[in-house]
Amino acid sequence: MPRKRALPVVAGHVRAVAAVFEAPAPRTVPLWLPRPAPRAHTVMSTDLRPADDKAGAEFGWTPTHADSADGLASLAVGVSRLAA
């Protein structure tokens, strides 16, 4: 069963992606708004992020960046090099 977390985790990441790639800030929707549509509410309120420790134990994976912000910055540098 997926872990449920507060919406700001996902919203914060989406805002960080927009900032790094100089895209317009995403619109936000209050979490109570999609309650009449149960599937939409579930999609918007469910955390589907994988666990680092589980990936390391099962696949021998280790993260290459300290956090998602560092990884996004590295990705933006790579994309800007391709665009140049």
Buried (B, 14 or more C-beta within 10 A) or exposed (E): EEEEEEBEEBBEBEBBBEEBEEEEEEEEEEBEEBEEEEEEBEEBBEEEEEEEEEEEEEEEEEEEEEEBBEBBEEBBEEEEEEEE
